Amino acid sequence: MTNIHMSPPPSAPLPYNPHVSVDCVVFGFDGERLKILLIERTISEVNGNYSDKKLPGSIIYQDEDLDTAATRVLNELTGLKNIFLHQFHSFGDPQRTGNPRDRNWLEKTTKMKIGRIVTVGYLALIKISRKIIFESENTTARWYDIESLGTMKLAFDHNSIAEEALRYIRHQVMLQPYMLFELLPRKFTMTQLRNLYDLILETKSDVRNFQKKVLLIEGLEQLDEVQKNVPYRAPRLYRFNKKKATKERNKHGF
């Protein structure tokens, strides 16, 4: 009888790409403080459970592009949909996964051996009123004051990623101040706008000069309405007409 050598069947493709991930930095504004959306995860260890915080992120699937992965991951971890995510920087330090606790958690989650991972950072500015949905018993998404990052140790290199995102939006706001309106409610006061501007740029604006300057922004409209239910003289409300601003920018060729 002739022995026939049978080649083993090709292995199924891995569901994840173990070397590429996406991390989403999502900022919000509550009228007084700049906020960042973080995932609090619970890790089961031999000595008990351990909790820490991280940015919404994960490694990508083998068959998806980066933008699709960022949208998927953010939705899976927070329930947020239809969020504009902007790719702002990549992070490739060989020691990103050097912490055994982070690496073990990721290997347990993906059921894959994890080595070096390059991650691509995505940035989103959203209205803090957007509903956050928690669907996992092991993770919870919450807003945190941006100032707390200085005393908070996030997983992996997520402190560095968040700091880079802040530097990025500071630079962009100087070039494109209308980005601020993505963080404000539909109707807002001049004080709220000034507070947000000063928080992002780490400055202290003069009230009158600031108002004169921002009223030159195309699309910013003063309303015949005032803020309601406040224990002081009700300030006037404003809104940003995005369609009008876009039309004007297109007219001037930018």
NORNORQUI-V157338 format. One line per field, one symbol per residue. phi: phi as a letter, one per 30 degrees, with the letter a starting at -180 (. if undefined). burial: I if it has 9 or more other C-alpha atoms within 8 Angstrom, else O. A space follows every 10 residues. Layout:
BEGIN
phi = ???
burial = ???
END
This chain:
BEGIN
phi = .ddcdcddde dddddccdcb bbbccccbbc jbbdbbcbcc cccdbedkcb cabaddaadc ddcbdddddd ddddddcbid bhcdccdbac bbeececdde dddddddddc hbdccdbccc dbcbcbddde dcccccdcbb cbdbdddddd cccddhcddd dddddddddd dddddbddde ddccdebbcd ddddededdd chbbddeddd ddddddddjd bdcdbbdchb dbedddcbbc dddddddddd dcib
burial = OOOOOOOOOO OOOOOIIIII IIIIIIIIIO OOIIIIIIII IIIOOOOOOO OIIIIIIOII IIOOOIOOII IOIIIOIIII OOOOIOOIOO IOOOOIIIIO OIIOIIIOOO OOOIOIIIII IIIIIIIOOO OOOIOOOOII IOIIIIOOIO OOOIIIOIIO IIOIIIOIII OIIOOOIOII OIIIOOIIII OIIIIIIIII OOOOOOOOOI IOOOIOIOII IOIOOIIOOO OOOOOIIIII IOOIIOOIIO OOOO
END
